[in-house]
């Protein structure tokens, strides 16, 4: 059984050396605290040493941690993103409708992964600014992959959330669904987290050709775990990771 989907960074000579992956729902939930056996099984299938993985207690924030070694992460500090310049580490997050964002700077040779739901949209800015402080990183060198997440085909929101995203991330990330509006639905707006993050990336100085969208919807595709499709009590948290091969 194939346990994961992987994605490659376009337009970089290091693409073949970096693995960006996300587990599939069939391999079960992947919480770092409760689902250690599932994580270890997946790691073994990918040839990843479990003690190289770095995980967090995720809180739907914009907190990004710099990992120099795995030891400080043994008690899972709070946060929603990990970046590192240590190529022996494997940054991880868990997702289920929220977006994993994989990061690679082939010039500065730092990399990481972020957990970006609607509350955490903007965490990419934190990562870019933190990398600039830590390593003098430049946004024009950064490549990102916007991973599988709930898309606008399945993600509808109320007017308050739509207004927030329109103001913070641009008009193009929300669209009014006329049928839902006519029916009096209280969630008549369709929200694109991918468009919000693309707009943010470009505003931070990333180059358009360096922002790659996986194009996959977790709510549509039963291979993935989905809070909205499966329900808040039973949804499957997937593991997203990035590593040097």
N, C-alpha and C positions, 0 to 999 in steps of 0.2 A: 504493500500500500504506500503510495506517495504521501508523505506526511506534511508537505509544505509546498508553497509556491515561492519562487525566487524571482528577483527583478535585478536588472543591470543598469548601471549608470551609463547614459549615452555620452558620446563625444569626450571620452577621456581614455588615455592609454592605460589607466589603472583598472578599468572596468572588469577585466578578467581576474583581477586579484581580490576583488571585493564581493562578498556574498550578502545580499539583502534578502531576508526570508520572512515568511509568515506561516505559522502552522495552520492546518486545516481543522475544521470543527471535529472531524472524525477521530482526531487524536485526543480529544477531550479538553477540559479546562486547563489553563496554564498559569494560575495564580502562583507567584513565587513562594507564598507562605503555605498554601493549602495543597498545592498540586505538584509537589516536588518530584514524585515518581513519573508523572506525565512529562514534565520538563526534561528529566534525566533520560527518559526513553527517546525523546525527540533529539536531544543533544547527541546521544550515542549514534542515532541514525545519520546525523550530519557530520560526525567526527569531531564534535565540539567537546572540550573538557569542561564539565559542569562548574569547576571552581574558577573558570575564566569568565563566567557570565556575571554581569553586573545588573542588578534589578533594584527597583524602588517600591515604596509604598505610594501608589498613585492617588492623587487627590483632585484631579481635574484642575490643575493649576498651570502657571507658566514658569514653574521652577525648573531650572536645568542644572544638573550637577556635572562637575568635571571629575572624571575618574583617572587617577594616576595609578591606582592599584585596586584590586578587588576587596581587600580587607576592610576598608571603611564602609563598604556596602553590605556587610554581613548581617546587619540588623535592619536593612531596608529603609534608609532615610526617606523622608517625604520628598516627592518631586515627580515630574512627568517627562523628564528627558535626561539623557546621558550623552556627553561628548567626551572624547579622549584622543590623545595622541600616542597612546600605548597600544601597539598593534597586537599584543598578546591578549587583550581584553575583548569581551563580546558584550557590548551594550544591548540591553533588552528592555522592552515595554510590553504590556498586555493591552489588547484592544478588542472591541466588539461593537462596531459601527463607528467609533471614533477612528481618526486617521493616524496611521503610523507615517511619520515623515523621516525618511532616511537621508543622511547628510554625508557628503564626502568633499573634502578639499584636497585635491591631488597635488597642489603646490605646497600647502602647509602640512599635508599628510595627517590631518585630523579627521575624525569621522564620528558618527553617533546616530541615535534614533530618538524621536520625540513622540509623545502621545498627545494628539491634538483633537479634542472634541470641541463642541461649540464654546464651552466655558474657557477652554485653553487656547482657542484660536488667538494667535499672537505669540505663542511660545517660540515660533521661528525667530522672531525679533530677539528674544532673550538669548537664544543660542548663538545668533550671529554676533551680537554685542559681547557676549561672554567670550567667544572665540577670539574676537579682536583684542580684548583685554588680556587673555591668556597667552596667545601666540602671535599677535599682530596680524591675524587673518583678515583677508580682504574679501568682501562679498562677491566680487566678480569672479573669484576663483572657485566659489562654492557650487557644487551640484546637489540637487535635491530630487528625491522621488516621492511623490504624493501617493501613498499606498491605498489599498482597498479600504473603503469606508462607505457609510450610507450616503447615497447620492441624492440629488434633487428629485429624481424620479420617485423616491420613496420618503424623502425627508421634507415634511411640511411643518411650518411653525406659525406662531401667532404674529400679530402686527408689531407687538413690542420687540420681539426678537428680530424680526425682519428690519425694523427701524434701526436697531442697534448695529446689525451687520452692515446695513447700507451706509450708515455714518462712519463706521470704523474701517470698513474694508471695501467700500465701493458699491455703486449701484448695480453692477453686473452680477453680484453674487446672490441676489434675490430676484424672484419673479412671481407676480401674482397669478394664481391659477384661476381663470375666470369661472370655470365650472364649480370649483369649491367655494368661490366668493358668492356665486348665484345661489348655491345651496345653503348659504349661511353657516358654512363650516367655520369653526373658531380657529382653525389652522389653515388659512387659505394661501399662505405664501410658501413657495418652494425655495429652499436654501441650498446653495452649492458651497460646501466647505472647500472643495478643490479650487473654485474660483476665488474665494476669499483668500486662501493661502497663496495662490498664484499672484493676485494683486499685491499682497503683502510682500512676497519675495521680490517682485520687480521694484517696489517702492524702497526696498532695502539695498538695491543695487545689484541683485542677481541678474544674470543675463537671461533673456527669454529662452535661448537654446539650452540652458542649464537647468530648467525646471521641467521635469518629466512627470506626467500623470499616468498612473497605472490604468485608469479608466474603469476599474472594477467596483461594483456595488455590493456590499456585504448583505444588504437586505434582500437583494434580488437573487443572489447566488447562494444556494443552500450548502455549498462546500465551505462557506465561511460561517463563523458565529455572528449572531446579530441580536442585539438587545431588542430592537423593534419587532423583528420577525418572531423571535423565540419567546419573548416576554421577559420582564425585568427580574423575575425570580429564577429563571432557568437558562438564561443565555450563556453561551460558551465564550469565555475569554481566550483569545488567541495570543500566541507569543510572536512578537516581531523582534528580529535581531539583525545585527550587522557585524561582520567580521572580516578580517584578512584571511584569505585562504591559505 
